[in-house]
């Protein structure tokens, strides 16, 4: 699904509580040359940033809003539309290379 940049934060946060263990939300700009992937692992969120920076880190559920807001500002600075995709466990394994 494609959302405007102004709605992507609330749309992503609305989908995170519905994730099961190992599932993820993938955010990409229109060109799909960068990505932010948020994976639910052990009641924490594993965030994979693939773009200007390539990082991987863990975030508590109560801090995910601030982290996601900063990542969207950093990774999608000029994007008007952002793709949001829900990934199953198999797709997450393919995306992460595991």
C-alpha positions as CSV (number, residue, x, y, z in Angstrom):
1,X,0.0,0.0,0.0
2,X,1.2,3.5,-0.7
3,X,0.6,6.4,1.7
4,X,1.5,10.0,1.8
5,X,4.5,11.0,3.9
6,X,2.2,12.7,6.4
7,X,0.2,9.6,7.2
8,X,3.0,7.0,7.1
9,X,3.8,7.3,10.8
10,X,0.3,6.7,12.0
11,X,-0.4,4.0,9.5
12,X,2.8,2.1,10.5
13,X,2.1,2.5,14.2
14,X,-1.5,1.2,13.7
15,X,-0.1,-2.1,12.1
16,X,2.7,-2.8,14.6
17,X,0.4,-4.2,17.4
18,X,-1.1,-6.7,15.0
19,X,2.2,-8.3,14.1
20,X,3.0,-11.8,15.2
21,X,6.5,-13.0,16.2
22,X,8.8,-12.8,13.2
23,X,6.5,-10.7,11.0
24,X,7.5,-7.2,9.8
25,X,6.5,-3.9,8.3
26,X,8.6,-2.7,5.4
27,X,8.8,1.0,4.4
28,X,10.3,2.1,1.1
29,X,10.2,5.2,-1.0
30,X,8.7,5.2,-4.5
31,X,12.0,4.3,-6.1
32,X,12.5,1.5,-3.6
33,X,16.2,2.2,-3.3
34,X,16.1,2.6,0.5
35,X,14.2,0.8,3.2
36,X,13.3,0.6,6.9
37,X,12.1,-2.8,8.1
38,X,10.6,-3.2,11.6
39,X,10.5,-6.8,12.8
40,X,8.8,-8.1,16.0
41,X,11.2,-10.2,18.0
42,X,10.7,-11.2,21.6
43,X,8.4,-8.3,22.6
44,X,11.0,-5.9,21.1
45,X,11.2,-4.4,17.6
46,X,14.3,-5.1,15.5
47,X,14.8,-2.2,13.1
48,X,16.8,-2.7,9.9
49,X,17.8,0.5,8.2
50,X,19.1,0.1,4.6
51,X,19.7,3.5,2.9
52,X,21.9,6.4,3.7
53,X,23.1,4.3,6.7
54,X,23.1,0.6,7.0
55,X,22.2,-0.3,10.7
56,X,20.4,-2.8,12.7
57,X,19.2,-2.2,16.2
58,X,16.6,-3.2,18.8
59,X,13.9,-0.8,20.2
60,X,11.4,-1.1,23.0
61,X,7.7,-0.8,22.0
62,X,7.3,2.5,23.9
63,X,10.2,4.1,22.0
64,X,9.3,3.0,18.5
65,X,7.3,6.1,17.6
66,X,10.3,8.4,18.1
67,X,12.7,6.1,16.3
68,X,10.4,5.7,13.4
69,X,9.8,9.4,13.1
70,X,13.5,10.1,13.0
71,X,14.2,7.3,10.5
72,X,11.5,8.5,8.1
73,X,12.8,12.0,8.2
74,X,16.3,10.8,7.6
75,X,15.7,8.0,5.0
76,X,12.8,9.6,3.1
77,X,13.6,13.3,3.1
78,X,12.1,14.2,-0.3
79,X,9.6,11.4,-0.8
80,X,5.9,12.3,-1.1
81,X,4.7,8.8,-1.2
82,X,6.0,5.8,0.8
83,X,5.2,2.1,0.3
84,X,4.1,0.1,3.3
85,X,4.2,-3.7,3.0
86,X,3.5,-6.3,5.7
87,X,6.0,-9.2,5.5
88,X,5.3,-12.7,6.7
89,X,8.0,-14.8,8.5
90,X,9.2,-16.3,5.2
91,X,9.5,-12.9,3.5
92,X,11.4,-11.5,6.5
93,X,13.9,-14.3,6.3
94,X,14.4,-13.6,2.6
95,X,14.7,-9.8,3.2
96,X,17.3,-10.2,6.0
97,X,19.2,-13.0,4.2
98,X,18.8,-15.6,6.9
